[in-house]
Amino acid sequence: MIFRKYYPVKTICMHGRALSVFDNWDLWEKYNYKDFDIIAEPYLDVNYDEVLYLSDTSQCWNGGKANLRDKVNSNYNFNFKTTYDTLNNLQILPDKILFTFHPDRWASNEYERLYLQVLIWFRNTAKILYFNRRANKYKIHNDNKITDK
């Protein structure tokens, strides 16, 4: 509510730390965000069969295995590893795209890039091996409902 003193907040987006024991999806078991005059949440209110979802998770555009929480169900099946792959295929992408960017994982030089790649490799390995069960607790439907698997 504090933000609304400065700006009329109308949308929200789930965030969180991948390795945290807390999962922000749990909020919607108890609360309905629309009760707070929120009109949309992108993981619940967008039909991803009509909107392509692309995320730079894990410093690549095909980081689905390591992406624990910000996943969507979609009929689209693009497999772009690099930004150049994505740009080189703009002509085949649909008109509607939702991008998720993580600029804190972008590197400004080769040393920083190598450091981030090693760090992300370790994190992703841990996430894939140990934490996928928690992230897959819910099944997301395009009819704006979340159900237990």
N, C-alpha and C positions, 0 to 999 in steps of 0.2 A: 504494500500500500504506500510505502514511502516514495517509490518511483512515480506514483501517480500525482504527487504534488508538483512534479516538474514536467511530466509527459503523460499523455493519455495511453497507458499500456493496454493494448487490445489483443496481442498474441504472446505466446510463451513457447519455449522450446526446451525439452528435456536435456539436461546436462548431468555430468557426473564423472567420477573417476572410475575407470574400467576395473581396477583391482580393489575397489572399496567394497566392504560388506554391505553398504547401503545401496539400494537401487531406487532411483527416482520414480520408476514405474509404480512402486508401492504406494505412492501418494494417491494414485487414482483408484486404489481399492477402498479408500476412505472418503476422498473428496471428489467433487466434480468441478473442474476448472471453470466451466461455464457459469457456475454459481457466483463467480467473481468477475463477471462481465468480460471474460476472455472469450474471443470469438474463434480462436483456432490454435491448435498445437500441431506442428507439421508431421509428427510421426503418427498422429491419430486422425487428422482431418484432411489429408491429401490422398487422392486416389493415385497410387503409384503405377497403375496400369495405364494412366494417362499422362503422368509426369515422371520423367526419368530422374532417378536419384543418383547423384555422383558425390562421393566423399573422398577426400585426400587422406583418409585414415591410413596410418602406417607408411606415410610418405609415398604412397602409390594410389592409383585410382581403382585397384582391384584388391583391396585389403580386407575382403569380406571375412576370411577365416579369423583374422585377428580383431576384427571389429565386433565387440561383444554386445554393445547396447544400441548404437544408432544404426539399426538395420531396418529394412522395409521389405515387404512382400511385393514383388513386381514381376510382370511378364517380360520386362526388358532384360537382356542378357549381354551387356557390353563388357569387355575385358581389357580395359586400358590400364597399362602399367604406369606410363609416364604422362606428364602434361602434354608432351609433344604428341603422344599417341592420341590423346583426346582432341587436341587442336587439328591434327591431320585428318580426323574423321568427322569434323563438324558437319559436313554435308549429309551424313547419314543419321545424325542425331535428331530426335524429335524436337518439335517447337517448344515444348515445355520441359524445363530442367530445373531441379532444385539441387544446388551445390552446397556441400558442407565443407568449410575450410578450417584448417587448424594452423594458422600462421606461426604459432609458437614452435612448430616442428619444421619450419623452413630454415634453410641454411644460407648464410651470406658468403661462405667460402668453402673450399673443398675440405679443409680440416674440420670445420663445424659439421659439414655434411657427413663425413665419415663417423664422427663422434655420435651424431644423431642416429645414423644407420645402425651402429653397434648397439646403442642404447635401446632403440626400437626393436631390434632383433631379439634382445633378451626379454624385453617386456612382452612382445608378441608370443614368444615361445612359452612364457609363463602363463599368459592368458589362454592360449590354445590348450595347453596341457591341464591346467587346473581350474579354470574359471568358466568354461563354456556352459557347464550345467546350470549355473546361476543365471547367466544371461539368457538362456533359452527357456526360462521358467514360463514366459508368456508367449502366446501366439497372437500376432497382430493381424486383424482383419481389415479389409478395405471398407467394411460397413461401420467403422469407427468404434469397434468394440475390442476390448482386450479380454482374453479368456485364459485360464490355466491350461497348460498342455495336458 
